[in-house]
């Protein structure tokens, strides 16, 4: 089947983005669209994309949308797919942020978020377990996870912990074997000029922010830094965001940040869209837009640059060891976030019962949208 037009790519992923609840689970639907229904990619290419998107920074599902666009229509296709998939999430979180900012002091809204904070703790705890059981499966990876949580607990920056574990894992992981190099598959080099143009636009935008609105410049650089270090999917951005926004800069407290995560769970798209909530509360619509663009741009650029060389990367023992160590560190960082959020909740019998029920629902794999929506309604009744 011929490759799709840019318009079709955009509209196809816009439609998917409107129902993109469940984060990485959306990869199944992206595969249905790109491999089974339209045959834009074959199984092998798609699997390579999944492995790549789990090995580099960024939210896996939206990165896969960009990967499909990149493989079918180059850089313009990647942009069309990426924007189409992410646009609904931004629109919804912006609306919810506006409503939250205007009405969060109302009693029924406070009752709503009293329960949603418990739900967020349960979601992060379950995500830590799900992420950890696949990653922390050896003594070395468990040691890295525990040490990462401990270092974060004593105040070491995660931006030091992550590269440190990547380097240490090269020595610790001795039994990781790389697959044999792929048979001479043609290296697809995307046109270098569009990538350079994109980088120049990014740098020009940063320079403009620096001179026009320095606060927006700081917000942009911070979100880019978070995105650059968030390996393994959207949830891994949370420890970094919590550290910088709540811990280092004090832009908001843990409870407000948890409210943003809760809102992110009832919108389609990756959980990193919480950045838009943060941006709106700090700087209004402009801050929301700056934060959103910044939290997605670095990982998008990394995807476009590394895709042509991934066959070589996945055959490199050093790359595989470093990636395994970095992912193991995020198990510890997510555990720390679970504890941090848990300590921020004023637990009582009702909150404990709600948390247990939510954990059971998550274990039973009930859709997150239903859990958060129904849990919010119950919270208004329980905590009024």
C-alpha positions as semicolon CSV with decimal commas, in nm:
position;residue;x (nm);y (nm);z (nm)
1;X;0,000;0,000;0,000
2;X;0,138;0,347;-0,082
3;X;0,255;0,570;0,199
4;X;-0,006;0,814;0,337
5;X;-0,018;1,186;0,271
6;X;0,078;1,429;0,546
7;X;-0,287;1,522;0,590
8;X;-0,388;1,160;0,632
9;X;-0,109;1,100;0,883
10;X;-0,216;1,403;1,085
11;X;-0,586;1,315;1,083
12;X;-0,523;0,945;1,156
13;X;-0,316;1,024;1,463
14;X;-0,546;1,307;1,568
15;X;-0,827;1,052;1,579
16;X;-0,609;0,815;1,782
17;X;-0,502;1,099;2,009
18;X;-0,863;1,173;2,101
19;X;-0,891;0,827;2,259
20;X;-0,529;0,785;2,375
21;X;-0,604;0,676;2,730
22;X;-0,374;0,424;2,894
23;X;-0,034;0,556;2,786
24;X;0,187;0,276;2,646
25;X;-0,122;0,059;2,586
26;X;-0,191;0,287;2,288
27;X;0,096;0,117;2,104
28;X;-0,147;-0,168;2,029
29;X;-0,377;0,074;1,846
30;X;-0,088;0,243;1,666
31;X;0,017;-0,101;1,543
32;X;-0,339;-0,171;1,431
33;X;-0,336;0,152;1,230
34;X;0,014;0,139;1,082
35;X;0,080;-0,234;1,039
36;X;-0,243;-0,431;1,021
37;X;-0,493;-0,188;0,869
38;X;-0,284;0,029;0,636
39;X;0,041;-0,172;0,605
40;X;0,255;0,142;0,621
41;X;0,516;-0,059;0,815
42;X;0,590;-0,429;0,845
43;X;0,609;-0,617;1,178
44;X;0,989;-0,602;1,198
45;X;1,006;-0,226;1,143
46;X;0,734;-0,166;1,400
47;X;0,906;-0,383;1,663
48;X;1,231;-0,196;1,602
49;X;1,041;0,126;1,665
50;X;0,901;0,001;1,996
51;X;1,246;-0,104;2,118
52;X;1,394;0,229;2,008
53;X;1,123;0,439;2,174
54;X;1,169;0,248;2,500
55;X;1,546;0,301;2,486
56;X;1,552;0,679;2,439
57;X;1,391;0,964;2,636
58;X;1,027;1,051;2,589
59;X;0,676;0,911;2,625
60;X;0,664;0,582;2,434
61;X;0,324;0,612;2,263
62;X;0,370;0,960;2,116
63;X;0,726;0,869;2,015
64;X;0,584;0,570;1,827
65;X;0,342;0,800;1,647
66;X;0,639;1,009;1,536
67;X;0,833;0,695;1,438
68;X;0,553;0,584;1,205
69;X;0,546;0,928;1,045
70;X;0,924;0,933;1,016
71;X;0,936;0,596;0,842
72;X;0,660;0,686;0,597
73;X;0,709;1,055;0,516
74;X;1,038;1,160;0,676
75;X;1,068;1,453;0,916
76;X;0,749;1,624;0,796
77;X;0,559;1,301;0,852
78;X;0,702;1,268;1,201
79;X;0,587;1,622;1,285
80;X;0,240;1,561;1,141
81;X;0,193;1,240;1,341
82;X;0,344;1,384;1,659
83;X;0,134;1,700;1,659
84;X;-0,182;1,514;1,561
85;X;-0,142;1,261;1,842
86;X;-0,054;1,519;2,108
87;X;-0,296;1,799;2,020
88;X;-0,606;1,655;2,193
89;X;-0,412;1,601;2,516
90;X;-0,295;1,963;2,516
91;X;-0,645;2,097;2,444
92;X;-0,804;1,894;2,726
93;X;-0,537;1,967;2,989
94;X;-0,548;2,337;2,902
95;X;-0,926;2,343;2,957
96;X;-0,896;2,153;3,285
97;X;-0,612;2,380;3,401
98;X;-0,826;2,689;3,336
99;X;-1,114;2,538;3,535
100;X;-0,882;2,426;3,814
101;X;-0,720;2,766;3,843
102;X;-1,057;2,937;3,869
103;X;-1,250;2,698;4,091
104;X;-1,009;2,483;4,296
105;X;-1,100;2,668;4,619
106;X;-1,466;2,560;4,600
107;X;-1,554;2,301;4,864
108;X;-1,676;2,032;4,623
109;X;-1,362;2,074;4,409
110;X;-1,144;2,031;4,719
111;X;-1,343;1,717;4,805
112;X;-1,287;1,591;4,451
113;X;-0,910;1,637;4,468
114;X;-0,889;1,496;4,821
115;X;-0,982;1,162;4,667
116;X;-0,794;1,211;4,342
117;X;-0,470;1,255;4,537
118;X;-0,521;0,909;4,686
119;X;-0,589;0,773;4,339
120;X;-0,267;0,931;4,209
121;X;-0,065;0,762;4,486
122;X;-0,219;0,426;4,391
123;X;-0,153;0,484;4,020
124;X;0,213;0,577;4,075
125;X;0,264;0,283;4,314
126;X;0,116;0,039;4,061
127;X;0,320;0,197;3,780
128;X;0,634;0,151;3,991
129;X;0,553;-0,217;4,036
130;X;0,467;-0,275;3,669
131;X;0,777;-0,090;3,551
132;X;0,998;-0,257;3,810
133;X;0,898;-0,619;3,757
134;X;1,024;-0,607;3,398
135;X;1,335;-0,398;3,465
136;X;1,461;-0,486;3,815
137;X;1,499;-0,857;3,739
138;X;1,858;-0,914;3,853
139;X;2,066;-0,841;4,163
140;X;2,254;-0,565;3,982
141;X;1,939;-0,387;3,866
142;X;1,779;-0,418;4,212
143;X;2,091;-0,266;4,371
144;X;2,078;0,024;4,124
145;X;1,707;0,080;4,193
146;X;1,755;0,080;4,572
147;X;2,059;0,309;4,558
148;X;1,880;0,549;4,322
149;X;1,587;0,582;4,563
150;X;1,827;0,627;4,855
151;X;2,032;0,894;4,679
152;X;1,718;1,086;4,587
153;X;1,601;1,053;4,947
154;X;1,915;1,222;5,081
155;X;1,885;1,506;4,832
156;X;2,110;1,402;4,543
157;X;1,979;1,541;4,215
158;X;1,824;1,280;3,983
159;X;2,011;1,453;3,703
160;X;2,329;1,319;3,866
161;X;2,183;0,981;3,962
162;X;2,067;0,892;3,609
163;X;2,395;0,938;3,419
164;X;2,582;0,792;3,717
165;X;2,383;0,470;3,701
166;X;2,429;0,457;3,325
167;X;2,806;0,461;3,371
168;X;2,807;0,223;3,669
169;X;2,593;-0,031;3,486
170;X;2,859;-0,073;3,218
171;X;3,068;-0,237;3,491
172;X;2,784;-0,405;3,683
173;X;2,596;-0,576;3,400
174;X;2,819;-0,851;3,271
175;X;2,566;-1,097;3,130
176;X;2,387;-0,872;2,882
177;X;2,448;-1,002;2,534
178;X;2,388;-0,790;2,231
179;X;2,209;-0,937;1,930
180;X;2,419;-0,998;1,622
181;X;2,447;-0,700;1,388
182;X;2,156;-0,677;1,147
183;X;2,216;-0,792;0,796
184;X;2,319;-0,506;0,575
185;X;2,004;-0,303;0,609
186;X;2,024;0,023;0,428
187;X;2,082;0,314;0,665
188;X;1,806;0,566;0,606
189;X;1,949;0,912;0,658
190;X;1,674;1,169;0,676
191;X;1,751;1,491;0,497
192;X;1,989;1,678;0,722
193;X;1,865;2,023;0,623
194;X;1,516;1,988;0,779
195;X;1,668;1,866;1,107
196;X;1,913;2,157;1,112
197;X;1,625;2,393;1,034
198;X;1,427;2,249;1,325
199;X;1,724;2,295;1,558
200;X;1,768;2,654;1,441
201;X;1,399;2,726;1,503
202;X;1,434;2,580;1,852
203;X;1,744;2,786;1,932
204;X;1,585;3,101;1,788
205;X;1,277;3,045;2,002
206;X;1,492;3,000;2,313
207;X;1,688;3,315;2,234
208;X;1,364;3,510;2,187
209;X;1,230;3,384;2,520
210;X;1,555;3,482;2,690
211;X;1,518;3,845;2,586
212;X;1,137;3,877;2,586
213;X;1,032;3,672;2,889
214;X;1,313;3,530;3,101
215;X;1,071;3,337;3,324
216;X;0,940;3,152;3,017
217;X;1,299;3,085;2,912
218;X;1,372;2,923;3,250
219;X;1,052;2,717;3,227
220;X;1,142;2,602;2,875
221;X;1,498;2,501;2,963
222;X;1,375;2,316;3,271
223;X;1,116;2,115;3,077
224;X;1,372;2,031;2,809
225;X;1,613;1,907;3,075
226;X;1,341;1,687;3,224
227;X;1,257;1,541;2,883
228;X;1,621;1,471;2,801
229;X;1,659;1,251;3,109
230;X;1,318;1,077;3,112
231;X;1,406;0,733;2,975
232;X;1,154;0,449;2,966
233;X;0,821;0,626;2,912
234;X;0,610;0,914;3,038
235;X;0,593;0,810;3,405
236;X;0,970;0,846;3,439
237;X;0,936;1,222;3,393
238;X;0,747;1,248;3,723
239;X;1,045;1,208;3,961
240;X;1,236;1,470;3,762
241;X;0,941;1,709;3,750
242;X;0,872;1,663;4,120
243;X;1,237;1,726;4,208
244;X;1,266;2,045;4,004
245;X;0,922;2,202;4,033
246;X;0,836;2,112;4,392
247;X;1,170;2,042;4,557
248;X;1,427;2,275;4,401
249;X;1,221;2,572;4,283
250;X;0,913;2,550;4,506
251;X;0,682;2,663;4,227
252;X;0,401;2,455;4,378
253;X;0,353;2,207;4,661
254;X;0,324;1,829;4,627
255;X;-0,056;1,832;4,656
256;X;-0,101;2,080;4,371
257;X;0,140;1,880;4,157
258;X;-0,060;1,565;4,234
259;X;-0,376;1,748;4,125
260;X;-0,204;1,814;3,791
261;X;-0,118;1,447;3,754
262;X;-0,479;1,354;3,831
263;X;-0,603;1,590;3,559
264;X;-0,349;1,437;3,323
265;X;-0,502;1,095;3,385
266;X;-0,848;1,202;3,267
267;X;-0,711;1,350;2,946
268;X;-0,592;1,146;2,649
269;X;-0,221;1,133;2,575
270;X;0,098;1,086;2,778
271;X;0,124;1,175;3,146
272;X;0,401;1,426;3,067
273;X;0,122;1,657;2,952
274;X;0,117;1,748;3,323
275;X;0,383;1,998;3,210
276;X;0,106;2,203;3,047
277;X;-0,078;2,220;3,381
278;X;0,240;2,340;3,551
279;X;0,301;2,597;3,279
280;X;-0,054;2,732;3,297
281;X;-0,051;2,775;3,674
282;X;0,282;2,957;3,654
283;X;0,237;3,174;3,344
284;X;-0,108;3,127;3,195
285;X;-0,170;3,014;2,837
286;X;0,176;3,120;2,719
287;X;0,342;2,917;2,993
288;X;0,127;2,616;2,910
289;X;0,228;2,635;2,543
290;X;0,598;2,685;2,622
291;X;0,603;2,399;2,873
292;X;0,427;2,161;2,632
293;X;0,653;2,233;2,336
294;X;0,961;2,210;2,557
295;X;0,869;1,880;2,726
296;X;0,832;1,708;2,386
297;X;1,094;1,867;2,161
298;X;1,425;1,712;2,284
299;X;1,298;1,352;2,273
300;X;1,146;1,414;1,930
301;X;1,481;1,537;1,799
302;X;1,662;1,241;1,956
303;X;1,419;1,006;1,781
304;X;1,478;1,163;1,440
305;X;1,856;1,155;1,485
306;X;1,891;0,801;1,628
307;X;1,638;0,613;1,413
308;X;1,870;0,567;1,111
309;X;2,144;0,422;1,333
310;X;1,938;0,206;1,567
311;X;2,042;-0,123;1,407
312;X;2,397;-0,043;1,512
313;X;2,301;0,088;1,856
314;X;2,103;-0,222;1,953
315;X;2,408;-0,436;1,868
316;X;2,629;-0,236;2,107
317;X;2,686;-0,398;2,450
318;X;2,776;-0,059;2,601
319;X;2,448;0,094;2,482
320;X;2,243;-0,199;2,614
321;X;2,418;-0,199;2,954
322;X;2,385;0,177;3,000
323;X;2,019;0,170;2,899
324;X;1,945;-0,117;3,138
325;X;2,110;0,072;3,424
326;X;1,926;0,395;3,352
327;X;1,591;0,215;3,337
328;X;1,670;0,037;3,666
329;X;1,742;0,373;3,830
330;X;1,393;0,491;3,732
331;X;1,239;0,204;3,929
332;X;1,400;0,354;4,238
333;X;1,307;0,709;4,142
334;X;0,943;0,612;4,086
335;X;0,940;0,434;4,422
336;X;1,066;0,753;4,584
337;X;0,785;0,952;4,417
338;X;0,528;0,701;4,545
339;X;0,656;0,748;4,901
340;X;0,679;1,127;4,865
341;X;0,322;1,154;4,736
342;X;0,200;0,908;4,998
343;X;0,344;1,121;5,278
344;X;0,164;1,427;5,138
345;X;-0,179;1,263;5,184
346;X;-0,353;1,301;5,527
347;X;-0,447;0,934;5,553
348;X;-0,761;0,819;5,734
349;X;-0,984;0,511;5,710
350;X;-1,178;0,640;5,408
351;X;-0,861;0,728;5,215
352;X;-0,703;0,391;5,291
353;X;-1,016;0,209;5,171
354;X;-1,029;0,420;4,854
355;X;-0,660;0,350;4,787
356;X;-0,707;-0,025;4,829
357;X;-1,008;-0,030;4,596
358;X;-0,816;0,168;4,332
359;X;-0,517;-0,068;4,357
360;X;-0,746;-0,367;4,308
361;X;-0,904;-0,198;4,005
362;X;-0,559;-0,128;3,860
363;X;-0,451;-0,489;3,915
364;X;-0,769;-0,600;3,737
365;X;-0,660;-0,373;3,448
366;X;-0,974;-0,158;3,453
367;X;-0,931;0,143;3,226
368;X;-0,765;0,441;3,396
369;X;-1,026;0,679;3,259
370;X;-1,301;0,486;3,440
371;X;-1,098;0,459;3,761
372;X;-1,020;0,830;3,781
373;X;-1,364;0,948;3,667
374;X;-1,563;0,719;3,898
375;X;-1,313;0,773;4,178
376;X;-1,358;1,148;4,145
377;X;-1,736;1,121;4,174
378;X;-1,704;0,896;4,479
379;X;-1,453;1,139;4,632
380;X;-1,702;1,428;4,619
381;X;-1,947;1,212;4,814
382;X;-1,690;1,072;5,061
383;X;-1,503;1,390;5,151
384;X;-1,779;1,654;5,142
